[in-house]
Amino acid sequence: MRIDSLYETKFVISFEIFPPRTPEGEKNLWNEIKLLAEYKPDFVSVTYGAGGSTRDKTVDIALRIRDTYKIQPLLHFTCVGTGKDEIYDYINKVRNAGISSILALRGDPPKGETSFTTHPDGFSHADELIRYIRSIDDFTIAAAAYPEGHIEASSLTSDIENLKRKVDSGAKILITQLFYDNNRFYDFMDAAVKAGVHVPIIPGIMPVTSAQQVRKSVSLSNSAVPATLSKILVSCGEDKSFCTDGLEFSINQCRELMNWGVPGLHLYTLNKSGPVIKIMQALNLSGTQKPYQVKHEK
């Protein structure tokens, strides 16, 4: 079944992993995937390194997940530093490998650069990339959403207008950047629906494991930290490698989102199964016991 069709019948659980840079990291990744696979996610997304640095490894990992664990892969792809011919060749390779789901992203500027530079024969925005991929074949295309606005956007309103262009270009599902304040997500959802965005929007959740991890996430995303979480992070201190209260915050965040009526959860694993498994167990999402949630209407 196509990934976008899953949201029509069930509450969908998905995980994100990234290709490691070292043999030791790769060995650890497969140990973690083995544990995560026991919770039967509906799909696993595999990220695409900056400037395509992990391009081949991304495909290899996606195929191994599919063939070993019978889990659908969602392949990330960015157009940073890439022209149309190269994009076509890569997407055609992906199609020939039997992968039919792609998360299409513009991508961030390469390390050391402060602004995005469009390839002379490439694309400047994700909606252009989505439209081009759709012209190659009938892929299931996912795109990114930003509940608090993309870091480069002039306003949340303009960012939602850009989100609508992604959907109009062919994106069938939207996965959000991490966020910690559910109220901001709800406001974003209301604004997106009013703008005519009517595809599933899936909250992306980064399990809170330490104060340092949250600070790093916020520095990259400008996500707001609610007072409740700020208080927890202070109590966690700097000398703890794992913050139990922080993870409890994430469990409650997911529970509230489920009660509100989100169509699924997308959990950013950081290639670590422990926090994700604790969330799955706390929410009774282990195995195939997945509740169906009616979409929220306001």
C-alpha positions, 0 to 999 in steps of 0.5 A, a space after each residue: 500500500 502507498 504510504 499516503 494511503 495508509 493515513 486513510 485507514 490507520 494511525 501511522 507510526 514512522 521513524 527517521 534514521 540517518 546514514 552513519 559516517 563510520 563502520 562502527 556507526 553503521 554496525 550500531 545502526 543495524 543493531 538499533 534498527 533490529 530493535 526498532 523493527 520489532 515495533 513494526 513501523 509503517 515506514 522508515 525515512 532515511 536522510 540524505 547527507 548534505 550535498 548528497 554526501 550519503 547518496 548511495 548509502 541512503 539507497 543501500 540502507 533503504 533497500 536493506 530495511 525493505 528487504 530484511 524487515 519488510 518495512 517501506 522506506 521513505 527516501 530523502 532527496 535534496 537538490 543542493 548543488 544538483 542539476 536536472 540531469 543528475 536529479 533525473 539519473 538518481 531518481 531513475 535509479 531509485 525507481 529501478 530499485 523499486 523505491 516509490 516514496 521520496 521526501 523531497 527537500 530543497 536542502 540546507 546550504 553546504 557547511 560553511 555557506 550562509 545562503 542557498 545557491 541554486 545550481 545553474 540547471 537546478 531548482 531553488 525551491 522544494 515545490 519545483 523539485 516535487 513537480 520535476 520528480 512527479 514528471 518522472 514517475 508517479 512517486 508518493 512524494 512527502 514534503 517538509 512542514 514548519 509549524 513555527 515557520 522555516 528559519 529563512 521565511 519572512 513570516 509564518 503566513 508566507 511559509 504556509 503559502 509555500 507549503 500550499 505550493 508544495 501540495 499543489 505540485 504533488 506532495 501527498 503527505 507533510 512531515 513537520 520539523 521538530 517542535 516542543 510546543 503543541 499549541 503552536 502546532 495546533 495554530 499552524 494546523 488551523 492556518 494550513 487548513 484555511 490556506 487550502 492544505 488538505 493532505 495529512 500533516 504528521 508531527 515530527 517528534 524529537 524525544 527529549 533526552 538532555 538539555 544539550 540536545 534541546 539546545 542544539 535542536 533549537 539553534 538549528 530550528 528556532 523552535 520555541 521551548 515552553 515553560 514546562 520544558 524549560 523547567 524540566 531542563 533546568 532540573 535535569 542539569 548538565 551532568 546527566 547523559 539522560 533526562 528521564 523527566 525530559 523523555 516523560 515530556 515527550 511521551 506527554 507531548 505525543 499523547 496530547 497530539 494523539 488525543 487532539 487527532 493527528 493522523 500519525 507520529 514521525 519519531 526522529 530516532 537519532 539512530 538510538 532505539 531506547 527513547 523511541 521504544 520507551 515512547 512506543 511502550 508508554 503509548 501502547 503503540 508496540 507491535 500492531 496495536 495502533 489506534 485509529 484517530 479521527 482527524 481533528 476538526 475545529 
